[in-house]
Amino acid sequence: MAITKTKFINYTRCPRFVALDDLKEEILNSDVSLKEYKQEELEEQTKELLGMMDLDEKVDEHLEVMLPYYNEVEILAGSLASKYFKGSFKFAYNTFDQESFDCKINGIRYICYVDIYNEVDDHFNIIEVKATTSKKFLSNDIFVKKDGIYHLKEDFESVDDKYCQIRNKLLDRFDSAGHYVFDLAVQRYIIENDLIQNKQEDKINKIKYYLAVLNSDYVFDGKYEKGVPKYDTINDQDIISYFDFTNLTKDYLIKIAKEREKLEQYIASLDNKRVPLGQFCENKKSSQCCYFDLCFDILPNKNSILTYLDNHHGFKINNKKYDVYQLINEGKTSIFDIDDQDLIREKNIIQKQVVETQTPYVNKDKIKDGINMITYPIYHLDFETFPCPLPRFKGEKPYSQSVFQFSLHIEKKPGICDKEKDHYGYLARDEFDHREELIKELIKYIKGDGTVLVYNDSFEKSRLKELASIFPQYQDELMNIHNHVFDLMNIIKTKTSLYEDMGYNKKEASLFNYYHEDMQGSFSIKKILPLFSNLTYKGMEIANGVDALVTYAKFKQMDKVEYDYKYQKLIDYCKQDTWAMVEILKGLRDIVK
């Protein structure tokens, strides 16, 4: 049996995973090709990207679209490595030229391939490439940059307790940054056991372990070579950043050895009985367990304990604090299983009352005051973007949300807006840079005063600021649009500072303004829309953001008939998003009439 690094990480989640993965005799005796190994890694990276977009549909199609970019990240990391590391290099993609290590422990073979293998005289460097960004690690000040490589400060100077606390998070395999370190540490464990079994123990202390990730501060200058972006060094910034995790992964090895021992027990028993749920399920994370639905079927389809807002903070029962998993494991799976006296959060009390009375909660005064903040004309605006791992156009960074489409419904007076006649929009005709055309169309329709209404304003505001920075000639117009943005979600979910400015006390200002049982703890527009309209996304050929970006990315592969058809479907989808806001606002007005 061959266990890859990805399988090791998944199989050690809990005792049940291995059995659910249906390990039959032919699998137990199988080997693993590099192609299969890479496919596993790419699927994990794709899930992470979808998680960054708060979407989880169509992983396979999305992988197909993003695969060329993931390939390029690895090639860039390998090519750039010679700038920071001496010696010879071995790296490739989807070939058998990559260095591999494997070890056999108690009859089980553990295997890993090395993205970049660097041999320097008397020592070696293992460089694992990840299509995440340096921001994941640099958000806390525990690294120092020496000769272009990031090292933990402990490698060069004494550190304090705060540093140690932050460092310890990187030793948490379920932390957003820590799981990359765990991945590299599993790699190290396999490599060192390979060397021991091949009587090359002397090499162990001569190996250093690095992660190569995309530089979140790198800004593409727009230079191309034969139509392909050329990622030169710009302002002393390279497209790839390298992190030395040699000491950190060493601290992980004892833990990984224990994880391997547990894995052997799981494989020996292949017991698919239920196990207590926990952090390892990674609820709502991009790395959420693929058997999540199967294990969480103990929860009711509606009104489960997980629909309580802020349930991740846990609950206090009989003066003892419980996290939500502890309560589920004790059989408290429904919203009704928490007694009224144990609900200390006002919002949770209201949620339970809404379900019990089958009556929506409505704070008419706050909704009315929120609506009164909106001035006319109302520009209902929505962007569609392509979050590419590598910057495609001038001024973009890795994972820039590159805008390729907007939809706009203009409501001149309350309720006066026609779905077709008052709709305007723009959709890039191909994968090339049409951002300036998009900007010109946008500022042609949004002028002067009024309100630019969006749903979840941080997204649209960020895109407008980015475009204003990249195209300074349109900065005044774009920032005028930015300054007139109002978030429709604030009227439903609330925004504490907004309502405090209106004179509400902090407690009322921080409480949501509307809640319906069908929301099930979510304020997403797709949950809100059915409450105020018969409009639905069901049955639409393009029905979510992943569908949209995949369709846009595949334009170049389509013949004219398919292209014309899909182009229109993409317009229809984005139009639905802005018309949804028109319908929701109308519904809110009706509630407070």
C-alpha positions as CSV (number, residue, x, y, z in Angstrom):
1,M,0.0,0.0,0.0
2,A,1.3,3.5,-0.9
3,I,0.2,6.5,1.2
4,T,0.9,9.8,-0.4
5,K,1.4,13.0,1.6
6,T,-2.2,14.2,0.9
7,K,-3.6,10.9,1.9
8,F,-1.5,10.9,5.1
9,I,-3.0,14.3,6.0
10,N,-6.6,13.2,5.3
11,Y,-6.3,9.7,6.7
12,T,-5.0,11.1,10.1
13,R,-8.0,13.4,10.5
14,C,-10.0,10.8,12.4
15,P,-10.4,7.0,12.7
16,R,-13.4,7.0,10.3
17,F,-11.8,8.6,7.2
18,V,-9.7,5.6,6.2
19,A,-12.6,3.2,6.3
20,L,-14.9,5.6,4.4
21,D,-12.3,5.9,1.7
22,D,-13.0,2.2,0.9
23,L,-9.5,0.7,1.1
24,K,-10.0,-2.5,-0.7
25,E,-7.3,-5.1,-1.5
26,E,-6.5,-3.7,-4.9
27,I,-5.9,-0.2,-3.4
28,L,-3.9,-1.6,-0.5
29,N,-1.5,-3.2,-3.0
30,S,-1.4,-0.3,-5.4
31,D,1.4,2.2,-6.2
32,V,1.1,5.9,-6.8
33,S,2.2,7.6,-10.0
34,L,3.4,11.2,-10.0
35,K,0.4,12.2,-12.1
36,E,-1.9,10.8,-9.4
37,Y,0.1,12.5,-6.7
38,K,0.0,15.9,-8.4
39,Q,-3.8,15.5,-9.1
40,E,-4.3,15.1,-5.4
41,E,-2.3,18.2,-4.6
42,L,-4.1,20.2,-7.3
43,E,-7.5,19.3,-6.0
44,E,-6.5,20.4,-2.5
45,Q,-5.2,23.7,-3.9
46,T,-8.4,24.2,-5.9
47,K,-10.6,23.7,-2.9
48,E,-8.6,26.4,-1.1
49,L,-9.0,28.9,-3.9
50,L,-12.8,28.2,-3.9
51,G,-12.8,28.8,-0.2
52,M,-11.1,32.2,-0.7
53,M,-14.0,33.0,-3.0
54,D,-16.6,31.6,-0.5
55,L,-17.7,29.1,-3.1
56,D,-17.5,25.4,-3.3
57,E,-19.1,24.3,-6.5
58,K,-17.7,22.6,-9.6
59,V,-14.2,21.8,-8.4
60,D,-13.4,19.6,-11.4
61,E,-14.2,22.3,-14.0
62,H,-12.4,24.9,-11.9
63,L,-9.3,22.8,-11.7
64,E,-9.3,22.5,-15.4
65,V,-9.4,26.3,-15.8
66,M,-6.7,26.9,-13.1
67,L,-4.4,24.1,-13.9
68,P,-2.1,26.1,-16.3
69,Y,-1.7,28.7,-13.6
70,Y,-0.8,26.2,-10.9
71,N,1.7,24.6,-13.3
72,E,3.3,28.0,-14.0
73,V,3.6,28.8,-10.3
74,E,5.8,25.7,-9.8
75,I,7.9,26.4,-12.9
76,L,8.4,30.0,-11.7
77,A,9.4,28.9,-8.3
78,G,11.9,26.4,-9.7
79,S,13.4,28.9,-12.2
80,L,13.7,31.7,-9.6
81,A,15.3,29.5,-7.0
82,S,18.7,29.8,-8.5
83,K,18.7,33.5,-7.5
84,Y,18.6,32.5,-3.8
85,F,20.1,29.0,-3.7
86,K,23.3,27.7,-5.1
87,G,24.0,24.4,-6.7
88,S,22.0,22.2,-9.0
89,F,18.2,21.9,-9.2
90,K,15.8,19.2,-10.1
91,F,12.2,20.2,-10.7
92,A,9.5,19.5,-13.3
93,Y,5.8,19.2,-13.7
94,N,3.9,16.1,-14.6
95,T,7.1,14.3,-15.4
96,F,9.1,11.6,-13.6
97,D,12.1,14.0,-13.3
98,Q,11.1,15.1,-9.9
99,E,13.0,13.7,-6.9
100,S,11.0,11.3,-4.9
101,F,11.4,9.7,-1.5
102,D,9.7,6.8,0.1
103,C,9.9,4.6,3.2
104,K,8.3,1.5,4.3
105,I,7.1,1.3,8.0
106,N,5.3,-1.8,9.3
107,G,4.4,-2.9,5.7
108,I,3.0,0.5,4.6
109,R,4.8,2.6,2.0
110,Y,4.9,6.3,2.4
111,I,5.8,8.3,-0.6
112,C,6.4,12.0,-1.5
113,Y,7.7,13.9,-4.5
114,V,9.8,17.0,-4.1
115,D,8.7,20.1,-6.1
116,I,12.2,21.5,-6.1
117,Y,15.3,19.5,-5.1
118,N,18.4,21.6,-4.6
119,E,21.8,20.0,-4.1
120,V,24.6,22.3,-2.8
121,D,28.0,20.7,-2.2
122,D,27.6,19.1,1.2
123,H,23.9,19.9,1.9
124,F,20.4,19.8,0.3
125,N,17.4,22.0,0.1
126,I,13.8,20.7,-0.1
127,I,11.5,23.4,-1.5
128,E,7.8,22.7,-1.6
129,V,5.7,25.0,-3.8
130,K,2.3,26.2,-2.7
131,A,-0.1,28.4,-4.7
132,T,-1.0,30.5,-1.6
133,T,0.5,33.9,-0.8
134,S,3.2,35.2,1.6
135,K,0.5,37.2,3.3
136,K,-0.6,34.0,5.0
137,F,2.6,33.9,7.0
138,L,3.6,37.6,7.2
139,S,0.4,38.8,8.9
140,N,2.3,38.3,12.2
141,D,5.7,39.8,12.8
142,I,7.7,36.6,13.5
143,F,9.8,36.5,10.3
144,V,13.0,38.4,9.3
145,K,14.2,38.6,5.7
146,K,17.8,37.7,5.0
147,D,19.4,37.5,1.6
148,G,15.9,37.5,0.0
149,I,14.6,34.5,2.2
150,Y,12.3,34.7,5.1
151,H,13.5,33.1,8.3
152,L,11.9,32.8,11.7
153,K,13.3,35.5,14.0
154,E,14.5,32.8,16.4
155,D,17.2,31.8,13.9
156,F,18.9,35.2,14.4
157,E,17.8,36.7,17.7
158,S,16.2,36.1,21.1
159,V,12.4,36.1,21.2
160,D,9.6,36.8,23.7
161,D,6.5,35.1,24.9
162,K,4.3,36.8,22.3
163,Y,6.5,35.5,19.5
164,C,6.2,31.9,20.9
165,Q,2.4,32.1,21.0
166,I,2.3,33.1,17.4
167,R,4.9,30.5,16.5
168,N,2.8,27.8,18.2
169,K,-0.1,28.6,15.9
170,L,2.1,27.4,13.0
171,L,2.3,24.1,14.8
172,D,-1.5,23.7,14.7
173,R,-2.3,21.6,11.6
174,F,-5.8,23.1,11.4
175,D,-4.6,26.7,11.5
176,S,-4.9,28.5,8.1
177,A,-1.1,28.9,7.9
178,G,-0.2,26.0,10.1
179,H,-1.6,23.4,7.7
180,Y,1.1,24.3,5.1
181,V,3.8,23.8,7.8
182,F,2.2,20.4,8.7
183,D,2.2,19.5,5.0
184,L,6.0,20.3,4.7
185,A,6.6,18.4,8.0
186,V,5.0,15.3,6.7
187,Q,7.3,15.6,3.6
188,R,10.3,15.9,6.0
189,Y,9.2,12.8,8.0
190,I,9.0,10.7,4.9
191,I,12.4,12.0,3.6
192,E,14.2,11.4,6.8
193,N,12.8,7.8,7.2
194,D,13.9,7.1,3.6
195,L,17.4,8.2,4.4
196,I,17.5,6.2,7.6
197,Q,16.3,3.0,5.8
198,N,18.9,3.6,3.1
199,K,21.7,4.1,5.7
200,Q,22.2,7.7,4.8
201,E,21.5,9.2,8.3
202,D,24.4,11.5,7.9
203,K,22.4,13.5,5.3
204,I,19.6,14.3,7.7
205,N,21.3,17.2,9.4
206,K,22.4,18.5,6.0
207,I,18.9,19.2,4.7
208,K,16.9,22.4,5.0
209,Y,13.2,22.7,4.3
210,Y,11.5,25.6,2.6
211,L,8.1,26.7,1.3
212,A,7.9,28.7,-1.9
213,V,4.7,30.8,-2.2
214,L,3.5,33.7,-4.3
215,N,4.6,37.1,-3.1
216,S,1.5,39.0,-2.0
217,D,3.4,42.3,-2.5
218,Y,4.4,41.7,-6.1
219,V,2.7,44.0,-8.6
220,F,2.9,43.0,-12.2
221,D,4.2,45.8,-14.5
222,G,2.3,44.6,-17.6
223,K,5.3,43.3,-19.7
224,Y,4.6,40.4,-22.0
225,E,6.8,38.1,-24.1
226,K,5.0,36.6,-27.0
227,G,1.7,37.3,-25.3
228,V,2.7,35.7,-22.0
229,P,3.2,37.7,-18.8
230,K,6.9,38.2,-18.0
231,Y,7.4,38.2,-14.2
232,D,10.6,40.2,-13.8
233,T,12.0,41.5,-10.6
234,I,10.1,44.8,-9.9
235,N,11.2,47.2,-7.2
236,D,13.3,44.4,-5.5
237,Q,10.2,42.2,-5.4
238,D,10.1,38.8,-7.1
239,I,6.9,36.9,-7.9
240,I,7.9,34.1,-5.5
241,S,8.8,34.3,-1.8
242,Y,10.8,31.6,0.0
243,F,10.3,30.7,3.7
244,D,12.7,28.6,5.8
245,F,10.8,26.2,8.0
246,T,13.6,23.9,8.9
247,N,13.4,24.4,12.7
248,L,9.6,24.5,12.8
249,T,9.2,21.2,10.9
250,K,11.7,19.6,13.2
251,D,9.4,20.4,16.1
252,Y,6.6,18.6,14.3
253,L,8.3,15.3,13.7
254,I,7.4,13.6,17.0
255,K,3.7,14.6,16.5
256,I,3.8,13.2,13.0
257,A,5.3,9.9,14.2
258,K,2.3,9.6,16.6
259,E,-0.1,10.4,13.8
260,R,1.5,7.6,11.7
261,E,1.0,5.2,14.5
262,K,-2.7,6.1,14.7
263,L,-3.0,5.8,11.0
264,E,-1.7,2.2,11.1
265,Q,-4.4,1.4,13.7
266,Y,-7.0,3.0,11.5
267,I,-5.9,0.9,8.5
268,A,-5.8,-2.3,10.5
269,S,-9.3,-1.9,11.9
270,L,-11.0,-0.1,8.9
271,D,-13.8,0.8,11.3
272,N,-16.3,3.1,9.7
273,K,-18.4,3.6,12.9
274,R,-19.2,7.1,13.9
275,V,-16.6,9.1,15.8
276,P,-17.0,12.3,17.9
277,L,-17.0,15.4,15.7
278,G,-14.3,18.0,16.2
279,Q,-12.1,20.7,14.8
280,F,-10.6,18.2,12.4
281,C,-13.9,18.2,10.5
282,E,-12.9,21.8,9.5
283,N,-16.5,23.0,9.1
284,K,-16.9,25.8,6.6
285,K,-13.2,25.8,5.7
286,S,-11.8,25.2,2.3
287,S,-10.2,22.1,3.7
288,Q,-13.5,20.8,5.1
289,C,-13.5,17.0,5.2
290,C,-14.9,15.4,2.1
291,Y,-17.1,13.1,4.3
292,F,-18.5,16.1,6.2
293,D,-22.1,15.5,5.0
294,L,-22.0,11.9,5.9
295,C,-20.8,12.5,9.4
296,F,-22.9,15.5,10.1
297,D,-26.1,13.7,9.0
298,I,-26.9,13.5,12.7
299,L,-27.9,17.1,12.5
300,P,-31.5,18.0,11.4
301,N,-31.9,19.4,7.9
302,K,-33.4,22.6,9.4
303,N,-32.7,24.5,12.6
304,S,-29.6,22.6,13.6
305,I,-27.4,23.9,16.5
306,L,-25.0,25.2,13.8
307,T,-27.5,27.7,12.6
308,Y,-27.0,29.7,15.8
309,L,-25.0,32.8,14.9
310,D,-21.5,32.9,16.6
311,N,-21.8,29.2,17.6
312,H,-18.0,29.0,17.1
313,H,-17.7,30.9,20.4
314,G,-19.4,28.0,22.2
315,F,-22.1,27.9,24.8
316,K,-22.1,28.2,28.6
317,I,-24.3,25.6,30.4
318,N,-24.4,25.3,34.2
319,N,-21.5,27.7,34.3
320,K,-19.3,25.4,32.2
321,K,-18.3,26.4,28.7
322,Y,-18.8,23.9,25.9
323,D,-17.7,24.2,22.3
324,V,-20.4,23.4,19.7
325,Y,-18.8,20.0,18.8
326,Q,-18.9,18.9,22.4
327,L,-22.6,19.6,22.5
328,I,-23.3,17.8,19.2
329,N,-21.4,14.8,20.5
330,E,-23.6,14.8,23.6
331,G,-26.7,14.7,21.4
332,K,-27.6,18.4,21.4
333,T,-28.0,18.7,17.6
334,S,-31.1,21.0,17.3
335,I,-31.6,24.6,18.0
336,F,-34.2,23.4,20.5
337,D,-31.6,21.4,22.5
338,I,-30.2,24.5,24.1
339,D,-32.3,25.7,27.0
340,D,-33.5,29.3,27.0
341,Q,-31.5,30.1,30.1
342,D,-28.3,28.9,28.4
343,L,-28.7,31.3,25.5
344,I,-26.6,34.4,26.6
345,R,-26.4,36.0,23.2
346,E,-29.5,38.1,22.3
347,K,-29.3,37.2,18.7
348,N,-29.5,33.5,19.6
349,I,-32.5,34.1,21.8
350,I,-34.3,35.8,18.9
351,Q,-33.3,33.1,16.5
352,K,-34.9,30.4,18.7
353,Q,-38.1,32.6,19.2
354,V,-38.4,33.0,15.4
355,V,-38.3,29.2,14.9
356,E,-40.7,28.5,17.8
357,T,-43.3,31.1,16.8
358,Q,-42.8,30.7,13.0
359,T,-42.8,34.5,12.9
360,P,-39.9,36.6,11.4
361,Y,-38.1,39.1,13.6
362,V,-38.4,42.6,12.2
363,N,-36.9,45.8,13.7
364,K,-39.0,48.2,11.6
365,D,-37.4,51.3,13.0
366,K,-33.9,50.3,12.1
367,I,-34.9,49.0,8.6
368,K,-36.8,52.3,8.0
369,D,-33.8,54.4,9.1
370,G,-31.5,52.3,7.0
371,I,-33.7,52.8,3.9
372,N,-33.8,56.5,4.6
373,M,-30.0,56.6,4.2
374,I,-30.5,55.6,0.6
375,T,-30.8,58.5,-1.9
376,Y,-31.9,58.4,-5.5
377,P,-31.1,57.5,-8.2
378,I,-30.0,54.0,-6.8
379,Y,-27.4,52.2,-8.9
380,H,-27.7,48.5,-8.0
381,L,-24.2,47.3,-8.8
382,D,-22.5,43.9,-9.0
383,F,-19.0,42.8,-10.3
384,E,-17.9,39.5,-11.6
385,T,-14.2,38.7,-11.2
386,F,-11.5,36.2,-12.1
387,P,-9.2,35.5,-9.0
388,C,-6.1,34.3,-10.8
389,P,-3.2,32.9,-8.8
390,L,-0.8,34.8,-11.1
391,P,-1.5,38.5,-12.1
392,R,-2.6,38.7,-15.7
393,F,-2.7,42.5,-16.2
394,K,-0.7,45.6,-15.3
395,G,-1.1,46.6,-11.7
396,E,-2.5,43.3,-10.4
397,K,-1.0,41.1,-7.6
398,P,-1.3,37.4,-7.1
399,Y,-5.0,36.4,-6.6
400,S,-6.2,39.9,-7.6
401,Q,-9.9,39.8,-8.2
402,S,-9.7,40.9,-11.8
403,V,-13.0,42.5,-12.8
404,F,-14.3,41.3,-16.2
405,Q,-18.0,42.1,-15.9
406,F,-20.5,44.4,-14.2
407,S,-24.2,44.6,-14.0
408,L,-26.2,47.7,-13.2
409,H,-29.9,48.4,-12.5
410,I,-30.8,52.1,-12.1
411,E,-33.7,52.8,-9.9
412,K,-34.7,56.5,-10.4
413,K,-37.5,56.6,-7.8
414,P,-38.7,54.2,-5.1
415,G,-39.9,51.1,-6.9
416,I,-39.4,52.6,-10.4
417,C,-37.1,50.3,-12.2
418,D,-37.6,48.0,-15.2
419,K,-35.7,44.7,-15.3
420,E,-34.8,45.2,-19.0
421,K,-35.1,48.9,-19.8
422,D,-33.2,50.1,-16.8
423,H,-30.4,47.5,-17.0
424,Y,-26.9,48.3,-18.1
425,G,-23.7,46.3,-18.1
426,Y,-20.4,45.3,-19.6
427,L,-18.8,41.9,-20.2
428,A,-15.3,41.5,-21.5
429,R,-15.4,39.7,-24.9
430,D,-12.3,37.6,-24.3
431,E,-9.6,36.9,-21.8
432,F,-7.5,40.0,-22.7
433,D,-7.3,43.2,-20.7
434,H,-10.6,45.1,-21.1
435,R,-10.6,46.8,-17.7
436,E,-10.4,50.3,-19.2
437,E,-13.4,49.7,-21.4
438,L,-15.2,48.4,-18.4
439,I,-14.4,51.5,-16.4
440,K,-15.5,53.8,-19.2
441,E,-18.8,52.1,-19.4
442,L,-19.2,52.1,-15.6
443,I,-18.6,55.9,-15.2
444,K,-20.8,56.6,-18.2
445,Y,-23.8,55.3,-16.2
446,I,-22.9,56.2,-12.6
447,K,-22.7,59.9,-12.3
448,G,-23.0,62.5,-9.6
449,D,-25.0,61.8,-6.4
450,G,-27.3,59.0,-5.5
451,T,-26.5,55.7,-3.9
452,V,-24.5,52.8,-5.3
453,L,-26.2,49.8,-3.7
454,V,-24.3,46.6,-3.4
455,Y,-24.5,43.4,-1.2
456,N,-21.4,43.0,1.0
457,D,-19.7,46.3,0.2
458,S,-16.1,45.3,1.1
459,F,-15.9,43.4,-2.2
460,E,-17.1,46.2,-4.6
461,K,-15.3,48.9,-2.6
462,S,-12.0,47.0,-2.8
463,R,-12.4,46.5,-6.6
464,L,-13.1,50.2,-7.1
465,K,-10.1,51.3,-5.1
466,E,-7.8,48.8,-7.0
467,L,-9.1,50.1,-10.4
468,A,-8.6,53.7,-9.3
469,S,-5.0,52.9,-8.3
470,I,-4.2,51.1,-11.6
471,F,-6.0,53.7,-13.8
472,P,-5.3,57.1,-12.1
473,Q,-6.9,59.0,-15.0
474,Y,-10.2,57.7,-13.8
475,Q,-9.5,58.0,-10.1
476,D,-11.9,60.9,-9.4
477,E,-14.8,59.2,-11.1
478,L,-14.1,55.7,-9.5
479,M,-13.6,57.1,-6.0
480,N,-16.8,59.1,-6.4
481,I,-18.6,55.8,-7.0
482,H,-16.7,54.2,-4.1
483,N,-17.8,57.0,-1.8
484,H,-21.4,56.6,-2.7
485,V,-21.5,52.8,-2.0
486,F,-24.1,51.6,0.5
487,D,-24.4,48.0,1.6
488,L,-27.9,46.6,1.4
489,M,-26.8,43.9,3.9
490,N,-26.5,46.6,6.5
491,I,-30.3,47.1,6.5
492,I,-30.8,43.4,7.1
493,K,-27.8,42.2,9.1
494,T,-27.0,45.6,10.6
495,K,-23.7,47.6,10.9
496,T,-23.0,48.7,14.4
497,S,-21.2,51.9,13.6
498,L,-23.8,53.0,11.1
499,Y,-26.7,52.6,13.5
500,E,-24.8,54.1,16.5
501,D,-24.3,57.2,14.3
502,M,-28.1,57.3,13.9
503,G,-28.4,57.4,17.7
504,Y,-29.1,53.7,18.6
505,N,-27.3,52.3,21.6
506,K,-24.6,49.8,21.0
507,K,-26.7,46.8,22.0
508,E,-29.5,47.5,19.5
509,A,-27.1,48.8,16.9
510,S,-25.2,45.5,16.9
511,L,-28.3,43.4,16.6
512,F,-29.6,42.2,13.2
513,N,-32.7,44.0,11.8
514,Y,-34.4,41.0,10.2
515,Y,-34.3,37.3,10.7
516,H,-36.4,34.5,9.1
517,E,-36.3,30.8,9.9
518,D,-35.4,30.0,6.3
519,M,-32.2,32.0,6.6
520,Q,-30.8,29.2,8.7
521,G,-28.1,31.4,10.2
522,S,-27.0,32.9,6.9
523,F,-27.3,36.4,5.5
524,S,-26.1,35.5,2.0
525,I,-28.1,37.1,-0.8
526,K,-29.2,33.7,-2.1
527,K,-30.8,33.0,1.3
528,I,-32.4,36.5,1.5
529,L,-33.8,36.7,-2.0
530,P,-36.5,34.0,-1.7
531,L,-37.9,35.8,1.4
532,F,-38.8,38.9,-0.7
533,S,-39.2,37.6,-4.2
534,N,-40.2,34.6,-6.4
535,L,-36.9,35.1,-8.2
536,T,-34.6,32.1,-8.1
537,Y,-31.2,30.9,-9.3
538,K,-32.4,27.3,-9.6
539,G,-32.4,26.1,-13.2
540,M,-30.1,28.8,-14.4
541,E,-27.3,27.5,-16.5
542,I,-24.9,29.9,-14.8
543,A,-26.0,30.1,-11.2
544,N,-23.0,31.0,-9.1
545,G,-19.6,32.7,-9.2
546,V,-17.6,29.6,-10.1
547,D,-19.9,29.0,-13.1
548,A,-19.3,32.6,-14.1
549,L,-15.5,32.6,-14.0
550,V,-15.3,29.1,-15.6
551,T,-17.5,30.3,-18.5
552,Y,-15.4,33.4,-18.9
553,A,-12.2,31.5,-18.8
554,K,-13.4,29.1,-21.5
555,F,-14.4,31.7,-24.0
556,K,-11.3,31.1,-26.1
557,Q,-12.2,27.4,-26.4
558,M,-15.7,27.9,-27.8
559,D,-16.9,28.1,-31.4
560,K,-19.1,31.1,-32.4
561,V,-22.4,29.4,-31.7
562,E,-21.4,28.3,-28.2
563,Y,-19.7,31.6,-27.5
564,D,-22.7,33.7,-28.3
565,Y,-24.9,31.5,-26.2
566,K,-22.6,31.4,-23.2
567,Y,-21.9,35.1,-23.4
568,Q,-25.6,35.9,-23.1
569,K,-26.0,33.4,-20.2
570,L,-23.3,35.2,-18.4
571,I,-25.0,38.5,-18.9
572,D,-28.3,37.0,-17.6
573,Y,-26.6,35.7,-14.4
574,C,-25.0,39.0,-13.5
575,K,-28.3,40.8,-14.3
576,Q,-30.0,38.4,-11.9
577,D,-27.6,39.5,-9.1
578,T,-28.5,43.2,-9.4
579,W,-32.2,42.6,-10.0
580,A,-32.2,40.6,-6.8
581,M,-31.2,43.7,-4.9
582,V,-34.0,45.7,-6.5
583,E,-36.5,42.9,-5.3
584,I,-35.0,42.7,-1.8
585,L,-35.1,46.5,-1.4
586,K,-38.8,46.5,-2.5
587,G,-39.6,43.8,0.0
588,L,-37.9,45.7,2.8
589,R,-39.9,48.8,1.9
590,D,-43.1,46.8,2.0
591,I,-42.3,45.4,5.4
592,V,-42.1,48.9,7.0
593,K,-44.9,50.7,5.0
